[in-house]
Amino acid sequence: MLKTNAREALRGRYWRSFWGCFLIAMLGGGGAVNVSFLYSPENTAYYLENLPSYLLAWLAIVSVIGAICGVLWNIFLTGPLQVGSNRYFMESRQTPSPISTFFSVFHTPYLNVVKVSFLTSLKIFAGMILFLIPGIYWAYCYALVPYLLAENPYMSTSRAMELSREMMYGEKFHFFLLELSFLGWALLCVLTLGIGIYFLSPYLSATYAEFYAAMRAKALAQGLSTTQELGGFVRHKETF
């Protein structure tokens, strides 16, 4: 049902969603600095033996700066863009939303979105590094935090985590099965050397938006939240 609703939401809006997702993918990955070729087994010994010490020092400095820039890029751009993308697909469920919605998060309270997204990701990352199983568990518990921020960007970190955890209670395995249902599509993307993921992204995002809509309705019905806290999504009339 979620996938059927997602396909219906994308009817006549697929290519707009595609270009929005493509742009977000380009910007979201822009902070990565790929220096892996420097550390391949066949090249490492060569560089160590032939590069002057001052060049090695500069290489180390550049690598550190690149890593720091990548982290900052993810914190201040990638996380907020994910929230903006979620808002776009939630709005598009009913009415076509402009591509500018992807960037709507870069207004007040942008820094709160950055903070909540960062602290949530940090907790999940720490769980993955220290104890793999808790990290995976937390990833599913807090899967709805970006959607909650898309709907209410003023929500605090503790409240966003708490509400996401309550909304995902009894639903984590269902969400896992929903992700697993895209395995066949993922394999096709591999066969296209990863290019297919750009065409699949709108379908994925629209389906996950439908999942959040269902969890949101459950939360309101069970009294976990109110329409004052989750006030819905502004629907744009623009068609550009």
Backbone bond lengths (Angstrom), bond angles and torsions (degrees), N, CA, C in turn:
res aa  C-N    CA-C-N  psi(-1)  N-CA   C-N-CA  omega(-1)  CA-C   N-CA-C  phi
1 M - - - 1.455 - - 1.532 110.59 -
2 L 1.345 116.31 -41.76 1.461 119.92 179.55 1.525 110.65 -61.42
3 K 1.322 116.73 -43.14 1.468 120.27 -179.43 1.525 111.21 -68.38
4 T 1.320 116.65 -36.76 1.465 120.05 177.40 1.516 110.65 -63.39
5 N 1.328 115.69 -44.74 1.465 119.99 177.81 1.525 111.31 -63.66
6 A 1.342 116.37 -37.19 1.464 120.25 179.24 1.522 110.96 -64.55
7 R 1.324 116.49 -43.84 1.468 119.44 179.02 1.520 110.94 -63.18
8 E 1.328 116.03 -37.04 1.460 119.89 178.46 1.536 110.14 -66.99
9 A 1.339 116.45 -39.42 1.462 120.34 179.52 1.524 111.67 -65.85
10 L 1.336 116.61 -28.31 1.466 120.85 -179.05 1.526 112.82 -87.17
11 R 1.321 116.53 -7.18 1.460 119.60 -177.75 1.537 110.24 -61.79
12 G 1.311 115.49 120.19 1.453 120.68 -178.98 1.519 114.27 77.13
13 R 1.338 116.55 0.69 1.465 120.23 -177.65 1.526 111.22 -129.07
14 Y 1.312 116.91 6.95 1.466 119.20 -173.53 1.524 112.22 -61.52
15 W 1.334 117.01 -49.09 1.464 119.17 -173.18 1.515 111.52 -68.90
16 R 1.306 118.22 -33.64 1.457 119.71 174.22 1.527 109.62 -63.35
17 S 1.330 115.81 -44.01 1.460 120.13 178.10 1.522 111.18 -65.13
18 F 1.341 115.77 -37.60 1.463 119.80 179.58 1.521 110.92 -60.94
19 W 1.327 117.09 -48.85 1.466 119.98 -177.59 1.518 111.00 -66.88
20 G 1.337 116.59 -33.83 1.457 119.19 176.09 1.519 111.43 -64.84
21 C 1.337 116.54 -45.96 1.466 120.95 179.01 1.524 110.90 -64.90
22 F 1.325 116.33 -38.42 1.467 120.12 179.99 1.530 110.45 -64.32
23 L 1.324 116.11 -43.05 1.457 120.08 179.23 1.522 110.95 -64.31
24 I 1.330 116.85 -41.99 1.457 120.78 178.75 1.522 110.68 -63.98
25 A 1.335 116.67 -39.59 1.466 120.48 178.86 1.518 111.09 -62.95
26 M 1.332 116.93 -40.90 1.460 120.48 179.40 1.527 111.22 -66.20
27 L 1.324 116.26 -43.76 1.457 120.07 -179.95 1.520 111.61 -72.23
28 G 1.321 115.88 -37.94 1.456 119.54 -178.05 1.502 113.10 -65.96
29 G 1.330 116.85 -30.27 1.455 119.69 -179.65 1.507 113.37 -96.54
30 G 1.343 115.72 2.07 1.449 119.52 -174.94 1.504 115.18 -69.21
31 G 1.359 116.46 -17.39 1.449 118.25 -176.82 1.498 113.72 -85.70
32 A 1.316 118.21 -7.53 1.454 120.48 -176.77 1.523 110.33 -78.39
33 V 1.297 115.44 137.61 1.453 121.09 176.83 1.515 107.68 -114.65
34 N 1.303 117.03 111.66 1.456 121.61 -174.47 1.523 110.03 -91.04
35 V 1.330 115.61 106.13 1.463 121.00 176.61 1.517 109.73 -122.01
36 S 1.321 117.10 20.84 1.457 120.97 -175.81 1.516 112.42 -62.54
37 F 1.343 116.94 -28.35 1.457 118.71 -178.27 1.524 111.16 -62.88
38 L 1.337 116.46 -23.96 1.454 119.64 -179.56 1.518 112.38 -69.35
39 Y 1.343 115.77 -20.83 1.449 119.31 -172.50 1.523 112.89 -110.70
40 S 1.309 118.17 12.74 1.456 120.50 176.34 1.525 108.69 -67.46
41 P 1.323 118.72 147.57 1.456 121.32 -175.20 1.515 113.73 -54.53
42 E 1.337 117.10 -38.73 1.458 119.08 -175.93 1.524 113.17 -74.80
43 N 1.372 116.44 -21.03 1.451 119.09 -177.11 1.524 114.03 -100.46
44 T 1.322 117.30 -24.47 1.466 120.32 -174.68 1.518 111.95 -59.08
45 A 1.330 117.19 -51.35 1.462 120.64 -178.49 1.519 111.10 -60.86
46 Y 1.335 115.65 -38.59 1.465 119.31 -178.90 1.528 110.79 -61.56
47 Y 1.342 116.76 -48.24 1.455 119.92 -178.61 1.521 111.64 -63.71
48 L 1.338 116.47 -42.30 1.456 119.97 -178.34 1.522 111.54 -63.73
49 E 1.306 116.67 -35.21 1.460 120.32 -175.65 1.526 112.82 -84.47
50 N 1.342 117.46 -27.80 1.456 119.61 -170.43 1.524 114.98 -110.92
51 L 1.318 117.88 -20.95 1.453 118.55 -179.75 1.520 110.71 -81.53
52 P 1.325 117.15 138.78 1.465 120.61 174.56 1.526 110.27 -62.76
53 S 1.305 115.19 155.20 1.467 119.97 -176.63 1.524 111.93 -61.12
54 Y 1.356 117.09 -36.77 1.463 118.62 -178.40 1.522 111.53 -67.97
55 L 1.359 116.14 -31.87 1.466 118.88 177.19 1.525 110.79 -71.57
56 L 1.330 116.39 -36.16 1.461 119.93 176.07 1.529 110.24 -62.86
57 A 1.327 115.52 -40.02 1.462 119.97 179.03 1.527 110.44 -63.68
58 W 1.350 116.12 -45.33 1.460 119.88 178.20 1.526 111.39 -63.67
59 L 1.337 116.67 -37.33 1.461 120.59 178.52 1.519 110.70 -63.49
60 A 1.330 115.81 -40.75 1.464 119.92 178.28 1.525 110.56 -64.32
61 I 1.337 116.37 -42.04 1.464 120.50 179.88 1.528 110.78 -64.04
62 V 1.336 116.15 -44.95 1.459 120.37 179.44 1.526 110.83 -62.26
63 S 1.326 116.55 -39.67 1.466 120.39 179.46 1.523 110.83 -63.77
64 V 1.328 116.77 -42.29 1.468 120.95 179.64 1.526 110.13 -65.58
65 I 1.338 115.38 -45.24 1.476 119.02 179.07 1.521 110.46 -62.20
66 G 1.338 116.65 -41.53 1.462 120.26 178.28 1.519 111.80 -61.70
67 A 1.339 116.32 -41.25 1.466 120.11 179.03 1.524 110.98 -64.53
68 I 1.341 116.58 -42.60 1.460 120.50 179.25 1.531 110.51 -63.96
69 C 1.331 116.07 -43.89 1.472 119.80 178.49 1.523 111.18 -61.63
70 G 1.343 116.14 -38.71 1.460 119.96 178.49 1.516 111.75 -62.98
71 V 1.345 116.26 -41.54 1.466 120.45 178.96 1.528 110.57 -65.15
72 L 1.327 116.10 -46.14 1.464 120.40 179.55 1.530 111.46 -63.10
73 W 1.333 115.47 -38.60 1.466 120.07 177.84 1.529 110.32 -60.32
74 N 1.338 115.82 -45.33 1.462 119.84 179.90 1.520 111.92 -64.83
75 I 1.342 116.40 -38.33 1.454 120.14 -177.36 1.523 111.38 -70.38
76 F 1.329 116.75 -48.63 1.462 121.08 -171.39 1.522 114.46 -93.47
77 L 1.332 117.92 -11.68 1.467 119.18 -178.33 1.526 112.33 -124.97
78 T 1.334 117.42 -55.48 1.464 119.77 -174.13 1.521 112.20 -61.67
79 G 1.350 117.31 -47.64 1.460 120.45 179.83 1.513 113.13 -60.05
80 P 1.336 118.73 -52.60 1.465 120.17 177.78 1.524 113.61 -60.85
81 L 1.335 117.56 -36.03 1.461 119.52 177.99 1.523 111.49 -63.26
82 Q 1.333 116.79 -35.22 1.463 119.73 176.78 1.525 110.65 -63.76
83 V 1.323 116.45 -39.98 1.458 120.86 177.45 1.532 110.19 -64.07
84 G 1.338 116.51 -43.87 1.463 119.86 177.86 1.512 112.29 -62.84
85 S 1.338 116.63 -38.33 1.460 120.83 177.70 1.522 110.80 -63.49
86 N 1.317 116.31 -41.27 1.473 120.11 178.81 1.522 110.82 -62.95
87 R 1.332 115.67 -39.79 1.465 118.56 178.90 1.525 110.98 -65.17
88 Y 1.326 116.42 -40.37 1.461 120.30 178.65 1.527 111.01 -57.82
89 F 1.326 116.89 -48.17 1.461 119.37 -176.07 1.526 112.38 -73.09
90 M 1.329 117.64 -27.33 1.454 118.87 175.13 1.525 110.62 -71.06
91 E 1.328 116.45 -40.80 1.468 119.47 177.40 1.519 111.34 -66.04
92 S 1.334 116.10 -37.46 1.461 121.10 -175.75 1.519 113.26 -72.84
93 R 1.312 117.30 -7.54 1.461 119.01 178.26 1.527 111.06 -63.02
94 Q 1.331 117.08 -29.50 1.451 120.92 -176.68 1.526 112.65 -114.48
95 T 1.339 116.03 -43.39 1.459 121.04 -174.58 1.519 109.56 -135.56
96 P 1.327 119.24 139.62 1.462 120.20 178.22 1.522 111.28 -54.10
97 S 1.322 115.46 130.16 1.453 121.38 -179.13 1.525 109.13 -109.26
98 P 1.338 118.46 140.61 1.467 120.30 -179.17 1.521 111.48 -68.82
99 I 1.311 117.00 154.58 1.458 121.88 179.40 1.524 111.09 -60.56
100 S 1.326 116.89 -26.15 1.461 119.99 179.04 1.526 112.22 -59.49
101 T 1.339 117.09 -19.44 1.459 120.53 178.35 1.527 111.13 -61.61
102 F 1.333 117.49 -30.34 1.456 120.34 177.57 1.528 110.93 -56.71
103 F 1.341 116.50 -29.49 1.463 121.10 -175.37 1.528 112.11 -106.56
104 S 1.325 116.88 9.50 1.460 120.43 -177.09 1.523 112.14 -65.45
105 V 1.321 117.37 -19.83 1.458 120.93 -177.39 1.526 111.76 -72.04
106 F 1.331 117.69 -16.32 1.463 120.42 -177.40 1.523 111.96 -82.83
107 H 1.299 115.54 36.18 1.452 123.01 173.42 1.523 106.61 -125.30
108 T 1.307 116.76 177.61 1.456 120.54 175.42 1.526 108.81 -58.20
109 P 1.327 120.15 133.06 1.460 129.70 0.36 1.535 112.04 -99.62
110 Y 1.295 117.57 75.62 1.461 123.09 -177.61 1.525 112.46 -53.91
111 L 1.329 116.76 -45.18 1.460 120.06 -175.77 1.531 111.95 -66.13
112 N 1.328 117.13 -30.28 1.460 118.77 176.53 1.524 110.46 -68.39
113 V 1.326 116.28 -39.24 1.472 120.42 176.36 1.522 109.90 -61.67
114 V 1.338 116.51 -43.30 1.459 121.08 178.00 1.524 110.27 -59.91
115 K 1.321 116.57 -46.87 1.466 121.01 -177.37 1.520 111.99 -62.48
116 V 1.327 116.76 -49.99 1.465 120.61 -177.19 1.530 110.44 -64.84
117 S 1.324 116.89 -43.66 1.468 120.68 179.42 1.524 110.58 -62.16
118 F 1.333 116.60 -43.45 1.462 120.69 -178.43 1.520 111.72 -65.66
119 L 1.328 117.64 -47.91 1.463 120.48 -177.41 1.532 111.19 -65.56
120 T 1.322 116.79 -36.70 1.459 119.89 176.98 1.521 110.98 -65.54
121 S 1.329 116.35 -47.01 1.464 120.44 178.56 1.525 111.19 -63.81
122 L 1.339 116.85 -36.93 1.462 120.79 179.73 1.521 111.29 -63.46
123 K 1.318 116.64 -41.69 1.468 119.81 179.14 1.525 110.94 -65.00
124 I 1.325 116.54 -42.94 1.467 120.13 178.82 1.524 110.03 -65.09
125 F 1.327 117.15 -43.19 1.464 121.44 -179.85 1.524 110.84 -62.73
126 A 1.332 116.81 -43.09 1.463 120.27 178.59 1.516 110.55 -61.90
127 G 1.332 116.86 -40.27 1.462 120.30 178.07 1.511 112.15 -64.50
128 M 1.339 116.24 -36.58 1.463 120.41 178.42 1.529 111.24 -67.63
129 I 1.336 116.43 -40.23 1.457 120.91 -176.81 1.522 111.60 -73.90
130 L 1.327 116.20 -46.81 1.465 120.04 -174.62 1.525 112.16 -82.48
131 F 1.310 115.64 -47.02 1.469 120.65 -177.67 1.525 107.24 -140.94
132 L 1.312 117.44 106.71 1.461 122.37 -171.48 1.520 112.69 -56.41
133 I 1.329 117.51 -47.26 1.461 121.21 -175.29 1.525 112.11 -62.48
134 P 1.355 119.79 -47.86 1.472 118.34 176.72 1.521 112.55 -59.69
135 G 1.330 116.85 -34.76 1.454 119.32 179.02 1.515 112.08 -62.81
136 I 1.333 116.18 -44.04 1.465 120.40 177.61 1.526 110.57 -64.20
137 Y 1.326 115.44 -42.05 1.467 120.81 179.60 1.526 110.53 -61.37
138 W 1.328 116.74 -46.43 1.469 120.27 179.34 1.519 111.36 -65.02
139 A 1.326 117.75 -34.47 1.464 120.49 179.23 1.526 110.57 -58.74
140 Y 1.338 116.44 -38.43 1.465 119.79 178.58 1.527 111.27 -79.70
141 C 1.331 117.08 -34.64 1.461 119.34 177.84 1.520 111.82 -60.86
142 Y 1.335 116.01 -40.54 1.458 121.03 -173.81 1.527 113.07 -104.02
143 A 1.323 116.36 20.14 1.471 120.61 -178.29 1.521 112.36 -63.22
144 L 1.322 117.88 -24.11 1.465 120.81 -175.43 1.525 113.03 -95.09
145 V 1.325 118.22 -1.66 1.461 120.55 -179.61 1.532 112.00 -56.35
146 P 1.346 120.46 -46.11 1.473 119.00 178.77 1.522 113.56 -60.67
147 Y 1.325 117.64 -32.05 1.462 120.79 178.09 1.524 110.58 -73.11
148 L 1.324 116.37 -38.65 1.461 119.65 178.00 1.525 110.34 -64.09
149 L 1.333 117.09 -39.41 1.462 120.58 176.81 1.522 111.01 -67.96
150 A 1.330 116.88 -33.70 1.459 120.35 177.63 1.523 110.74 -64.36
151 E 1.313 116.16 -32.92 1.460 120.27 -179.36 1.523 112.10 -88.38
152 N 1.334 115.89 -36.62 1.457 120.76 -179.91 1.522 108.98 -138.00
153 P 1.341 118.22 86.87 1.470 121.05 -176.07 1.517 114.03 -68.69
154 Y 1.342 117.51 -7.03 1.462 120.67 178.38 1.531 112.19 -90.57
155 M 1.302 118.04 -2.63 1.460 121.47 -175.98 1.525 110.52 -64.61
156 S 1.328 116.47 138.46 1.459 121.20 -179.46 1.521 110.76 -74.75
157 T 1.320 115.44 164.30 1.465 120.25 -179.16 1.519 111.11 -62.29
158 S 1.328 116.52 -48.60 1.467 120.21 -177.48 1.521 111.34 -63.11
159 R 1.328 117.24 -39.66 1.466 120.20 -179.36 1.524 111.17 -70.90
160 A 1.323 117.19 -40.49 1.465 119.87 179.27 1.525 110.61 -62.59
161 M 1.337 116.68 -43.73 1.462 120.37 178.73 1.525 110.69 -65.27
162 E 1.340 115.86 -44.01 1.468 120.06 -178.21 1.527 111.14 -62.55
163 L 1.332 116.39 -47.82 1.464 120.10 -177.02 1.527 110.93 -67.02
164 S 1.331 117.63 -40.97 1.466 120.34 177.85 1.527 110.15 -61.59
165 R 1.324 116.34 -42.56 1.459 120.49 179.72 1.528 110.80 -62.74
166 E 1.330 116.97 -41.30 1.466 120.64 179.17 1.521 111.24 -68.15
167 M 1.319 117.36 -40.33 1.459 121.28 -179.34 1.528 111.74 -68.13
168 M 1.341 115.98 -30.98 1.471 120.04 -179.03 1.523 112.56 -88.58
169 Y 1.325 117.86 -0.56 1.459 120.52 178.91 1.530 110.10 -61.66
170 G 1.317 116.67 121.74 1.458 121.56 -178.25 1.515 114.51 77.47
171 E 1.332 116.99 2.53 1.468 120.66 -176.54 1.528 112.99 -117.00
172 K 1.326 116.66 -5.76 1.478 119.50 -174.51 1.521 111.62 -62.64
173 F 1.325 117.42 -41.73 1.459 119.58 179.44 1.522 110.57 -68.74
174 H 1.327 117.35 -35.73 1.462 120.84 177.03 1.525 110.37 -63.13
175 F 1.327 115.64 -40.63 1.462 119.41 178.78 1.527 110.62 -67.05
176 F 1.317 116.63 -37.69 1.467 120.63 176.36 1.526 110.44 -61.26
177 L 1.334 116.86 -43.21 1.461 120.49 178.66 1.532 111.00 -64.95
178 L 1.331 116.07 -35.86 1.468 119.44 177.19 1.524 109.89 -63.17
179 E 1.321 116.79 -43.89 1.466 120.28 176.89 1.527 110.76 -62.96
180 L 1.325 116.08 -41.68 1.458 120.88 -178.50 1.517 111.81 -64.56
181 S 1.320 117.12 -27.62 1.462 120.39 -178.37 1.530 111.99 -66.56
182 F 1.333 116.79 -14.69 1.463 120.66 178.62 1.524 112.07 -95.45
183 L 1.335 116.70 9.43 1.460 120.01 -177.18 1.522 111.86 -59.87
184 G 1.326 117.20 -43.04 1.460 120.67 179.37 1.519 111.64 -60.37
185 W 1.325 116.06 -42.62 1.458 119.86 177.53 1.531 110.64 -63.78
186 A 1.331 116.08 -38.97 1.467 119.80 179.75 1.521 111.28 -62.97
187 L 1.320 116.37 -38.90 1.469 119.97 178.36 1.528 110.76 -65.15
188 L 1.323 116.42 -38.17 1.464 119.30 176.56 1.529 110.94 -64.35
189 C 1.327 116.12 -36.08 1.465 119.69 177.53 1.523 110.62 -64.52
190 V 1.329 117.00 -36.52 1.462 120.60 177.51 1.520 110.41 -63.34
191 L 1.328 115.94 -40.23 1.467 120.43 -179.92 1.523 111.85 -65.55
192 T 1.326 116.59 -23.41 1.473 120.18 178.32 1.526 110.91 -96.00
193 L 1.337 116.37 18.86 1.476 122.49 179.64 1.525 111.85 60.29
194 G 1.321 116.28 31.99 1.452 121.35 176.23 1.510 115.41 88.79
195 I 1.318 117.31 -10.91 1.472 120.05 -178.13 1.526 110.78 -65.08
196 G 1.320 116.03 -34.60 1.459 120.07 -176.93 1.508 114.07 -62.12
197 I 1.336 117.38 -22.76 1.467 119.21 -177.73 1.519 111.16 -63.35
198 Y 1.347 116.83 -29.06 1.465 119.43 179.15 1.532 110.96 -67.11
199 F 1.327 116.07 -34.02 1.463 120.28 179.21 1.528 111.67 -80.79
200 L 1.338 115.96 -24.18 1.461 120.24 179.56 1.523 112.01 -83.15
201 S 1.324 117.60 -26.55 1.468 121.90 -173.56 1.530 114.06 -53.14
202 P 1.351 119.60 -45.05 1.471 117.98 179.27 1.526 112.34 -60.05
203 Y 1.324 116.93 -40.00 1.473 120.60 179.61 1.524 110.82 -65.50
204 L 1.335 116.44 -43.71 1.464 120.83 177.48 1.526 110.61 -59.63
205 S 1.323 115.59 -50.95 1.459 120.20 -176.14 1.520 111.63 -63.49
206 A 1.323 117.03 -40.68 1.462 120.40 179.19 1.522 111.12 -65.53
207 T 1.328 117.06 -37.03 1.472 120.64 179.23 1.518 110.91 -68.14
208 Y 1.327 116.98 -43.89 1.463 120.00 179.15 1.531 111.03 -66.69
209 A 1.323 117.05 -31.02 1.460 120.01 174.82 1.529 110.47 -64.05
210 E 1.322 116.23 -38.74 1.463 120.22 176.84 1.525 110.73 -64.65
211 F 1.327 116.52 -37.04 1.470 120.08 177.38 1.523 109.91 -63.25
212 Y 1.338 116.78 -45.11 1.460 118.99 179.01 1.524 111.02 -62.54
213 A 1.321 116.95 -40.32 1.465 120.16 179.47 1.521 110.70 -58.94
214 A 1.336 116.28 -39.88 1.463 120.43 178.62 1.528 110.81 -67.51
215 M 1.336 117.07 -42.32 1.459 120.93 179.66 1.534 110.78 -68.07
216 R 1.312 116.60 -35.03 1.461 121.11 178.00 1.522 110.38 -64.42
217 A 1.326 116.37 -44.49 1.465 120.49 178.85 1.525 110.48 -62.23
218 K 1.334 116.38 -39.13 1.464 120.47 178.37 1.525 110.78 -64.94
219 A 1.329 116.12 -42.04 1.463 120.44 -178.31 1.525 111.06 -63.29
220 L 1.334 116.69 -41.75 1.460 119.84 178.77 1.523 110.98 -68.30
221 A 1.322 116.69 -38.47 1.465 120.39 -179.53 1.519 111.57 -67.60
222 Q 1.328 116.82 -34.15 1.463 121.05 -178.21 1.527 112.93 -90.02
223 G 1.302 117.29 0.36 1.450 120.73 179.27 1.515 114.73 75.67
224 L 1.336 117.09 19.03 1.463 120.12 178.13 1.517 111.37 -73.50
225 S 1.337 116.56 -24.35 1.451 122.08 178.87 1.523 108.25 -149.69
226 T 1.320 116.07 177.27 1.462 121.34 -179.59 1.524 109.49 -130.67
227 T 1.308 115.33 167.64 1.460 119.67 178.37 1.526 111.41 -71.18
228 Q 1.340 117.69 -14.75 1.455 119.81 173.64 1.529 110.29 -72.82
229 E 1.332 116.05 -35.90 1.455 120.21 179.33 1.522 111.28 -83.37
230 L 1.313 116.29 -41.79 1.465 122.43 177.23 1.526 107.60 -112.68
231 G 1.304 114.68 88.27 1.464 119.52 -171.82 1.513 115.23 -86.93
232 G 1.330 118.01 6.17 1.450 120.16 179.97 1.513 111.51 90.77
233 F 1.326 115.53 -173.63 1.458 121.60 -175.34 1.516 110.09 -119.80
234 V 1.317 114.90 135.16 1.465 120.58 177.20 1.519 108.60 -66.04
235 R 1.288 117.18 131.20 1.461 121.55 -179.58 1.524 109.55 -101.07
236 H 1.316 116.04 123.69 1.451 121.40 -178.69 1.521 110.78 -85.78
237 K 1.297 116.09 146.69 1.452 120.84 177.59 1.518 112.34 -96.89
238 E 1.356 116.47 -12.55 1.450 119.00 -178.74 1.510 110.48 -63.92
239 T 1.301 116.51 150.26 1.463 121.23 178.35 1.512 112.01 -117.52
240 F 1.347 117.36 11.08 1.456 119.82 -179.39 1.520 110.32 -89.44
